Amino acid sequence: MIRVGINGYGTIGKRVADAVSLQPDMEVVGVAKTKPNFEAHTADQRGYEIYAAIPDRAPLFGDAGVELAGAIDELVAAADIMIDCTPSGVGAENKSLYESYETSAIFQGGEDADIAEASFNARANYDAARGADSVRVVSCNTTGLSRIIAPLWEAYGIDQVRTTLVRRGGDPSQNSRGPINDILPDPISIPSHHGPDVKTIFPDLAIDTLGLKVPATLMHVHALNVTLKSDVTAAHVRQLLEEESRIYVISEGMGIDGAGKLKDFAHDAGRPRGDIWENCVWGESIAISGRDLYLFQAIHQESDVIPENIDAIRAMTESATAAESIELTNRTLGVGITGSPIGVAETDHSEVEATDD
């Protein structure tokens, strides 16, 4: 069993912890929190051992009725891999701690690319993380772009990608974020940082990105224009994307015309926290003009990187091939929307058996 520690139990950390707990070849050895807020109580109720991320604050947990298993150093020492889910920039501060215990580490996309040996997307460059001691799972937007670029790159070749990213102002719990009533070029300079980040996965890709920030919390929406090297039809592209396990092509008959209905769909389908791990591509938006492909896709910023963190663990430990890991992660989490009113793939965890090391 791969022993996994999670530093940070917020938007990403709590989802990563639950995902790890579903894997037959992994176990959560503990989660680290900076303060005994409601998420610490939730982690306690879920049976996770809790460690103080800031040892000086340990007494606060006892006062709040949250039992601690120890301090962050003890968690790092006990883990085979630490998944750092702390706010942007904090992971860089934590890197020396992980290295001091020779514990491998996975960082999130809010950190600079040079924090790790490789940037990672399971569909696009799984093998780049094989045997690595440190890996950075790229951001939600870069994950969404990489997932859709990979099959297009392989099937048709790509001359140029141009993407406008309409980004949510903040997550539902981030009440200090905005804008409240505005539409902001973010950044105003062009290109945005997303294109260079995608190039950490596809170094030879020509890509330009523009970003906007809007007063919404639900999802990001990408408007893509991809100039392909081959002449293809919209129907062929649609079929190609429908074959991707982490891309959901929304059919016209579903009546899903925006991110709000996508989230409602996920809740009705019984997804934990209403999560949507897949890219959601509107099928009727797929269009071809010459060699230019156009489409819209929605990306759930709170959850699309969760499967990638799980696959990164297996890549780093060299415990599975890309195909094996993606299949197992998809099956245990329930990744895969069929397009039926039920909405999601059925998951039977009783059929998933642990593999021998």
ABEGO torsion letter per residue (X at the ends): XBBBBBBEBBAAAAAAAAAAAABAABBBAEBBBABBBAAAAAAAAAGBBBBBABAAAAAAAAAAGBBBAEBAAAAAAABABBBBABBBGAAAAAAAAAAAAGBBBBBBAABBAAABABBBBAAAAAAAABGBABBBBBBAAAAAAAAAAAAAAAAAEBABBBBBBBBBABBAABAABOBABBBBBOBABOBBAAAAAAAAABAABBBBBBBBBBBBAABBBBBBBBBBABBBBAAAAAAAAAABAABBBBBAAAGBABAAAAAAAAAAAGBBGGBBABBBBBAAABBBBEABBBBBBBBBAAAAAAAAAAAAAAAAAGABBAAAAAAAAAAAAGBEBAGBAAGBBBBBAAABBBBBX
